[in-house]
Amino acid sequence: MSERSRQVRPPSLKLRRASPRAIGPLAFALAAAVAFSFAFTPLRTSHDEFWHLKTGQWIVQHGTLPKNDIFTYTAENLPWDNHEWLTQTLMWKLYAWGEACGLGGWRAVILAKALLIVAAFVGFGLLLARRLSEPVWAALAAALAAALGRRTFHPRPPVLTYLLLALLLWLLMEWRAGRLRDRWLWLLAPLFALWANLHGGWMAGLVVVAAFWGEAALGIGAPRLAGGAPFAQAHRRLTLLTGVGAACVAGTLCNPYGWRLYALPGRVMSDRYLAQSIGEMMPPDWHFV
């Protein structure tokens, strides 16, 4: 082989090396665009936004929480454990800011909601990419997850649960992979304290924490099924997650209604109309997607 032939490299090799680096960011840019576009669901498909906004206005003006659902004529005499009061307050303040600065109240609320949706689903995709080392498939999974949740992307408190759930999964999975120190898990207690005042989806967060606790317990009882971690490591993880889980439960009680929020799912699910009409409680509508 001559000296010149050894120096000539096929151009295809250069493309093979460069394309994966370019395709990953492009795939996530497209996934972010998909999530952002899905976030602009017409307000006419839901009416809760105005109820949340009016409640937030009432809380700000009166400096207290309403004891009854004063804006629902069929429940105005029933006690109201408003587990979304903080989100409603933030929605009203954001609306008022948008009106004051000329952006428009609803434009400000909807734009903020769209950015929350993008952060939640792109963050979920980045977590998958970090775990699986497959950025294209991870971006596709994030876009598909956004498509499945599209009909619930209204400017309502659940959008905050999407983001907080993604953050919770990120912290737990990074810790399990050894990329976060144990002390970072204790941040989950204030996270749940905040979550319990934003939206009732904190219960899904407790289910996730319980799943990781169950995996740690499995590491002691059946180590082969849990990856075969040494007994000392499995015991340390179980002890840590037991303490962190208890702290998370204590954090959920840091709300104006205390333990009564734990009775909320039973009250909602016992009402057939609510169980069949709340979008977040129904299975994905594949025809809608």
C-alpha positions as CSV (number, residue, x, y, z in Angstrom):
1,M,0.0,0.0,0.0
2,S,1.4,3.4,-1.0
3,E,1.8,6.3,1.4
4,R,-0.9,8.2,-0.4
5,S,-3.4,5.4,-0.2
6,R,-2.9,5.1,3.6
7,Q,-3.7,8.7,4.1
8,V,-6.9,8.7,2.1
9,R,-9.9,7.9,4.4
10,P,-13.4,7.0,3.1
11,P,-15.8,9.9,3.7
12,S,-18.4,7.5,5.0
13,L,-16.4,6.8,8.2
14,K,-16.5,10.5,9.0
15,L,-20.3,10.5,8.5
16,R,-20.7,7.5,10.8
17,R,-18.8,9.2,13.6
18,A,-20.5,12.6,13.3
19,S,-24.1,11.5,12.7
20,P,-24.9,10.0,16.2
21,R,-23.8,13.3,17.9
22,A,-26.0,15.3,15.6
23,I,-29.0,12.9,15.6
24,G,-29.4,12.9,19.4
25,P,-29.8,16.6,19.9
26,L,-32.0,16.8,16.8
27,A,-34.3,14.0,18.1
28,F,-34.7,15.8,21.4
29,A,-35.3,19.1,19.7
30,L,-38.1,17.5,17.8
31,A,-39.5,15.8,20.9
32,A,-39.4,19.2,22.7
33,A,-41.3,20.8,19.7
34,V,-43.9,18.0,19.9
35,A,-44.4,18.5,23.6
36,F,-44.6,22.3,23.2
37,S,-47.2,22.0,20.4
38,F,-49.3,19.6,22.4
39,A,-49.3,22.0,25.3
40,F,-51.5,24.4,23.4
41,T,-54.8,22.5,23.9
42,P,-57.8,24.8,23.3
43,L,-59.4,26.2,26.4
44,R,-62.8,25.3,25.1
45,T,-62.1,21.6,25.7
46,S,-61.9,22.2,29.5
47,H,-63.6,24.6,31.9
48,D,-61.7,23.9,35.1
49,E,-59.2,26.6,34.3
50,F,-61.6,29.4,35.1
51,W,-62.6,27.8,38.3
52,H,-59.0,27.4,39.4
53,L,-58.2,31.0,38.4
54,K,-61.2,32.4,40.3
55,T,-60.4,30.4,43.3
56,G,-56.8,31.7,43.2
57,Q,-58.1,35.3,43.0
58,W,-60.4,34.7,46.0
59,I,-57.5,33.3,48.1
60,V,-55.3,36.3,47.2
61,Q,-58.0,38.9,47.9
62,H,-59.1,37.3,51.2
63,G,-55.8,36.0,52.5
64,T,-57.3,32.7,53.6
65,L,-58.6,29.5,52.1
66,P,-62.3,29.0,51.4
67,K,-63.9,26.4,53.7
68,N,-66.5,25.4,51.1
69,D,-66.4,25.2,47.3
70,I,-68.1,28.6,46.9
71,F,-67.9,28.5,43.0
72,T,-69.8,25.2,42.6
73,Y,-73.5,25.6,43.2
74,T,-74.1,21.9,44.0
75,A,-71.3,21.8,46.6
76,E,-71.3,25.2,48.1
77,N,-72.4,23.8,51.5
78,L,-69.9,20.9,51.6
79,P,-66.5,21.1,53.3
80,W,-63.7,21.6,50.8
81,D,-60.2,20.2,51.2
82,N,-58.5,22.2,48.5
83,H,-55.3,20.3,47.8
84,E,-54.5,22.6,44.8
85,W,-54.7,25.9,46.6
86,L,-51.1,26.9,46.0
87,T,-51.2,26.2,42.3
88,Q,-54.4,28.2,42.1
89,T,-52.8,31.1,43.8
90,L,-49.7,31.0,41.5
91,M,-52.0,30.8,38.5
92,W,-53.8,34.0,39.6
93,K,-50.6,35.8,40.3
94,L,-49.2,34.8,36.9
95,Y,-52.5,35.9,35.2
96,A,-52.4,39.3,37.0
97,W,-48.7,39.7,36.0
98,G,-49.5,38.9,32.3
99,E,-52.3,41.5,32.3
100,A,-50.1,44.1,34.0
101,C,-47.2,43.7,31.5
102,G,-49.4,43.6,28.4
103,L,-48.7,40.0,27.5
104,G,-52.2,38.9,28.5
105,G,-53.3,36.9,31.5
106,W,-54.2,33.7,29.7
107,R,-51.2,33.9,27.4
108,A,-48.9,34.1,30.4
109,V,-50.6,31.1,32.1
110,I,-50.6,29.0,28.9
111,L,-47.0,29.8,28.0
112,A,-45.9,28.8,31.5
113,K,-47.8,25.6,31.3
114,A,-46.3,24.8,27.9
115,L,-42.8,25.3,29.3
116,L,-43.6,23.0,32.3
117,I,-44.8,20.3,29.9
118,V,-41.6,20.6,27.8
119,A,-39.4,20.4,30.9
120,A,-41.3,17.4,32.2
121,F,-41.3,15.2,29.1
122,V,-37.9,16.2,27.7
123,G,-36.5,15.6,31.2
124,F,-38.1,12.2,31.2
125,G,-36.5,11.5,27.8
126,L,-33.1,12.6,28.9
127,L,-33.4,10.3,31.9
128,L,-34.1,7.4,29.6
129,A,-31.2,8.4,27.3
130,R,-28.8,8.5,30.3
131,R,-30.0,5.1,31.5
132,L,-30.2,3.3,28.1
133,S,-27.5,5.3,26.1
134,E,-30.0,5.4,23.2
135,P,-30.9,9.1,22.7
136,V,-33.0,8.6,19.6
137,W,-35.2,6.0,21.1
138,A,-35.4,7.9,24.4
139,A,-36.6,11.1,22.5
140,L,-39.1,9.0,20.7
141,A,-40.4,7.6,24.0
142,A,-40.7,11.1,25.4
143,A,-42.7,12.3,22.3
144,L,-45.0,9.3,22.6
145,A,-45.5,9.9,26.3
146,A,-46.4,13.5,25.5
147,A,-48.9,12.3,22.8
148,L,-50.5,9.9,25.3
149,G,-51.0,12.7,27.8
150,R,-52.0,15.3,25.3
151,R,-55.7,15.5,26.3
152,T,-54.7,16.5,29.9
153,F,-52.4,19.3,28.9
154,H,-54.7,22.1,30.2
155,P,-53.5,25.0,32.3
156,R,-54.4,23.1,35.5
157,P,-52.6,21.8,38.5
158,P,-51.8,18.3,37.0
159,V,-49.1,19.8,34.8
160,L,-47.0,20.4,37.9
161,T,-47.3,16.8,38.8
162,Y,-45.8,15.8,35.5
163,L,-42.7,17.9,36.2
164,L,-42.4,16.8,39.8
165,L,-42.9,13.1,38.9
166,A,-40.1,13.4,36.4
167,L,-37.8,15.1,38.9
168,L,-38.6,12.4,41.5
169,L,-37.7,9.6,39.0
170,W,-34.5,11.5,38.1
171,L,-33.4,11.7,41.7
172,L,-34.2,8.1,42.6
173,M,-32.7,6.6,39.4
174,E,-29.5,8.6,39.6
175,W,-29.1,7.6,43.2
176,R,-29.7,4.0,42.4
177,A,-27.1,4.2,39.7
178,G,-24.5,5.6,42.1
179,R,-24.3,9.0,40.6
180,L,-26.0,10.8,43.6
181,R,-24.9,10.6,47.2
182,D,-27.4,9.3,49.8
183,R,-27.9,12.7,51.4
184,W,-29.6,14.0,48.2
185,L,-32.5,11.7,48.8
186,W,-33.5,13.7,51.9
187,L,-34.5,16.5,49.5
188,L,-37.6,14.4,48.7
189,A,-39.2,15.4,52.1
190,P,-39.5,19.1,51.2
191,L,-40.4,18.2,47.7
192,F,-43.4,16.2,48.9
193,A,-44.3,19.0,51.3
194,L,-44.5,21.4,48.4
195,W,-46.2,18.8,46.1
196,A,-49.0,18.2,48.7
197,N,-50.0,21.9,48.4
198,L,-49.8,22.0,44.6
199,H,-51.7,18.9,43.4
200,G,-52.9,15.6,44.6
201,G,-50.5,13.7,42.3
202,W,-48.1,13.5,45.2
203,M,-49.8,10.1,45.9
204,A,-48.3,8.8,42.6
205,G,-45.0,10.0,43.9
206,L,-45.4,7.9,47.1
207,V,-46.1,4.9,44.9
208,V,-42.8,5.5,43.1
209,V,-40.9,5.8,46.4
210,A,-42.6,2.6,47.6
211,A,-41.5,0.8,44.4
212,F,-37.9,1.6,45.0
213,W,-38.3,0.6,48.7
214,G,-39.7,-2.8,47.5
215,E,-36.7,-3.3,45.2
216,A,-34.4,-2.6,48.1
217,A,-36.3,-5.1,50.2
218,L,-36.1,-7.6,47.4
219,G,-32.4,-7.2,47.4
220,I,-32.3,-8.7,50.9
221,G,-34.9,-11.4,50.5
222,A,-34.1,-12.4,46.9
223,P,-30.8,-10.8,45.9
224,R,-30.6,-12.5,42.5
225,L,-33.9,-10.9,41.4
226,A,-32.7,-7.4,42.5
227,G,-29.3,-7.5,40.7
228,G,-27.3,-9.4,43.2
229,A,-26.0,-6.5,45.3
230,P,-24.0,-7.4,48.4
231,F,-26.1,-7.8,51.6
232,A,-24.5,-4.8,53.3
233,Q,-25.3,-2.5,50.4
234,A,-28.9,-3.8,50.1
235,H,-29.4,-3.3,53.9
236,R,-28.1,0.2,53.7
237,R,-30.3,1.1,50.8
238,L,-33.4,-0.4,52.5
239,T,-32.6,1.5,55.8
240,L,-32.1,4.8,53.9
241,L,-35.3,4.4,51.8
242,T,-37.3,3.5,54.9
243,G,-36.2,6.8,56.6
244,V,-36.7,8.8,53.4
245,G,-40.1,7.3,52.8
246,A,-41.2,8.2,56.3
247,A,-39.9,11.7,55.8
248,C,-41.9,12.0,52.5
249,V,-45.1,10.9,54.3
250,A,-44.5,13.4,57.0
251,G,-43.9,16.1,54.3
252,T,-47.3,15.4,52.7
253,L,-48.9,16.3,56.0
254,C,-47.5,19.8,55.8
255,N,-50.6,21.2,54.3
256,P,-53.7,23.1,55.6
257,Y,-55.8,19.9,55.8
258,G,-53.3,17.5,57.2
259,W,-54.2,13.8,57.0
260,R,-57.6,14.5,55.4
261,L,-55.9,14.6,52.0
262,Y,-55.4,10.9,52.3
263,A,-59.1,10.4,52.2
264,L,-59.5,12.3,49.0
265,P,-59.0,9.4,46.5
266,G,-61.7,7.4,48.2
267,R,-64.1,10.3,48.0
268,V,-63.3,10.9,44.4
269,M,-63.3,7.3,43.2
270,S,-66.6,6.6,45.0
271,D,-68.3,9.2,42.8
272,R,-68.9,7.4,39.5
273,Y,-69.3,10.7,37.5
274,L,-65.9,12.0,38.7
275,A,-64.1,8.7,38.1
276,Q,-65.4,8.7,34.5
277,S,-64.9,12.3,33.7
278,I,-61.5,13.3,35.1
279,G,-59.0,12.8,32.3
280,E,-56.0,12.0,34.5
281,M,-57.9,8.9,35.9
282,M,-58.8,7.4,32.6
283,P,-56.7,5.2,30.4
284,P,-55.0,6.7,27.3
285,D,-57.3,7.4,24.4
286,W,-55.4,5.9,21.5
287,H,-57.9,7.2,18.9
288,F,-57.3,10.7,20.2
289,V,-53.5,10.3,19.9
